[in-house]
Amino acid sequence: MRRQNRLRSIFVFSLAFSTAIAARAAADEKPKYDAFDAKGVKIRYSTLGSGEPVVLIHGLHASGEINWVLPGISAALAKNHQVIALDLPGHGGSDKPKDEDAYGTRMVDDVLLLMDHLQIKKAHIVGYSLGGMIALKLIAEHPDRALSGTLGGMGWMKEGGVLQKFWERLPTKEDSRTPPACINSIGKLAITEEQLKAVKTPMIVLIGDRDPVKAMYVAPLQAVRKDWTVVEIPNAGHLICIFKKEFKDELVKWVEKNTKK
């Protein structure tokens, strides 16, 4: 009898959970997926909602769907904004060129080309991990295109520094999930200290309290930009942080704070 009651409880819980998920899926507007030609490379992207635009840039080995749609971040932001999440070249539904020229700073250009394709002059720029490197490079070199910036799971990669050299020398395999050309080009996203000091765009850093990136990339950034807000997400490492409710809530709050009313 006790075993039957336990099974019944599990069944009721599973049914209630499935019903709640189904109801939420039905209530939430689904992202619209499309693609465009970025100088010969097909870039897949999704759009959701309306309002001031927010561009979301995912991390290495991930995709727009994995980093932004599945954790509910796109849906949360889309309540008051137009949300655009792209798949970087070499990832998701985008082309996967083998030539290194398709990556590095070209990924910054891809974001700008997507904004141009959608006729977006300025947007809130949000990046996670590798996406954070791209976001900071974009904001440093094209400040006129950013309303605000969010670095998730990332800080500052200094040009000429140890971390830039690490990416340049990192061994890769041809059968890697992400093209080796992409991984080997990451060091090109570094920026100088002068560029970092010159950033006037409102910026925030969201980092897991257990993320090794905090010591490697965020601490050097804080030493130069003490005026930037750094929010630590509790009980979060690098991979899990983006799935934390606190991360989503802090991101939405920051974008709302910097949105024109």
N, C-alpha and C positions, 0 to 999 in steps of 0.2 A: 504493500500500500504506500509506504514511504517513497519507494522508487517511482511509482506511478504519479504521485503528487509532484515529485521533482521533475519528471518528464513533462507533466502538464504545465508546470510553471515555466519551464524552458520554452515550451510551445507557445504559451500565451505571450511571453516576453518577445519571442522571435516574431510572432504575428504583429504585435504592437509596434515593434521596431521597424519591420518591413512596411507597415502601413504608414508610419510617420515619414519614412524615407520617400515612399511613393507620393505621399501628399505634398511633401516639400518639392520633389522633382516636378510635380504637376504645376505647383504654384510659381516656381522660379522660371523666369524666362531663360531659354537656352541660348548660348552664344551662337552667332552666325559665323560660319567658317568660309573663308575665301582665300585667294592667293593673288599675287601680283608679280610682275617681272622687275627684279632689281638688277638692272644692267646685266641681264643674261642668267640670273639665278632666281629660281622660283622661291618666293617666300610665302609661307602659309601664315595666316593670322586669323584671329577671331575678334568680333566686335559685340558689345553688349551694352544696353542702356543708352542714355542721352544726357547731355549737359557738358560741362567743361571736360575735355579729354584727359584720360590717364593712360599712359603707355607703360605696359608691364613687360619686363625683359627677364627671362628665366635664367637658370643656372646651367652649368656644364652637365652634359649627359641627360638633361631634362627636356621639357617642352613647355609651351604655354599652358597646355591642358594640365600637365602634372603639377607645375608650380603654382598656377593661379586659379584654374577652373575647379579642379578636384577639391582643394582646401576651402572652397567657397569664397575666396578673396575677390574674384571677378564679380560674383553676384552681389557681395556686400558693397563694393564700390559703385556698382551699376545702379544702385538705388537713386543716386543723385548725379552720376557722371556717365560719360561715354567711355567705355573701357576697351582698350585695344591690347591684345596679347599676341605677340608674334612668336613663331618658331624660328630661332636663329638658323643660319645656314649650317648644315651638318647635323641638324636636330629635327625631331618630330616629322611633320609633313613637308618640310622644306627640302630643297635640293641639298645634296651632300657632295660638293665639289672636292676634288683631291688637291687642287692647287692652293697653296698657302695664301696667295693674293686675294682669295675669296674671304679671308678671315681677318683677324687682327683689327686694325682700324676700319676696315671695310664693314665690319659689323656695326660700327657707329653710323657709317653712311647708310646702311640698310634701314636702320631705325628712322633716320631723317627722310629717306626715300619713301618709306611707308607713310610717314606723316604727310609728306607732299602728295602722295597718291590719294590720301583721304582728305586732302585740303585742310590740314591742321597746321596752323602757324605756331602755336605754343601748346604745351601739355605738361601735366605733372609726370615726371619721369621716375619710374620705380624699377629698381633692379635687384635681383637676388644673386649672391655669389658672383659668378662670372658676369651675370647681368648687372651687378653693382659696379663692376669695373667699367663696363660699357657705359652705364649711366653716368658715372663720374667723368669719364673721358668726354662724353657728349656735352655735359653741362659745362666743363672747363673750356671746351673749344667752341661751343655754340650756345652761349648763355641766353641768346635771344630766342631760343626755342623752348626754354624750360620755365614753367610756372613755379615749380618746387621740385626738390629731389629727395628720394629715399634710397638709402643704401641698406639693403637687407643682407645679413650674413657677409658683410664686406666692409672694408675701410679704404685705405690708401695704399696703392702699389707705387712706390717711388721709382721714378725713372733713374736708371743707373744703380738701383739698389739690389740687395741680395735676392729679394723675391722675384724681381724681374729676371734676373739671371737664372733663378731656379726653373722658371717656366721655359726659358729658352733652351735649357740643357736637359729638361725632363725626358727620359726615354719613353718612346711610344711604340705601340704594336700596330701593324697593318690591319689586324682583325679587331681593333678597338671599336667599341660601340659608337664612338664619335671619331670622325676622320682625324688622323694624327696631325694633319695640316692645321686643323683648328686648335688643337691643344698646343702645338708648337708656336702658335702665333699670339698666345695670350699675353706674353710679355710686352707686346707692342701697345697694350692698353695702358701702360704706366704713364703717369704725369709727373711733372716737376714740382718741386716745393713752391716755386713762384706761381705756377698755375693753381695749385691748391689754395694758396693765400689769396689769390685774386678772385676766387669764386664768391659771388654776391647773391646767388640764388639761395632761398631758404632751404636748409638741408637738415635731415635727420638720419641717424643710424639706428637700425633695429638689429640687435645681435643676441644670440642665445648665450646665457650665462656660462654654459659648458662648451662653447664653441672655441676651438683653438684659433680661429680667425681673429678672435678678440685680441689676443696677444700679438699675432703676426701682422695684422693689417689695421685694426682699430686703434690700438695704443699709439702707434706712430702718427696716426691722423689726429688723435686727441692732443698730442704734444704740440702740433702746429695749429690746429683749429679748436681751441678750447671753447669757442663760442657755439660749436655745433652740438646739438642735443644728441646724447647717446642713451638709448633705452635698452636695458637688458631684459630679455624674455626669460622668465624663471624655468628651471628644469628643462632646458633646451640645448641640444647640440646643434651641429651644423645642418644635418639632414632633416631633423624633426622640427626645427624652429618654425618653418613656414607653415606647418600644419597646426600650430598652436593658436588658440582663440585669442590670446593676448597679442600675438603678432598681427593678426587681422584687425583687431580693435584699435591698436596703436596706429596702424597704417591708415585706416579709415579716418581716425581722428585727425591725423596730420594733414591728409589731403583736404578734409573739410575745413580745417583751420586756414588753409592757404587758398581756398576757393573764393572767387569773387561772388558776393551775395547780390 
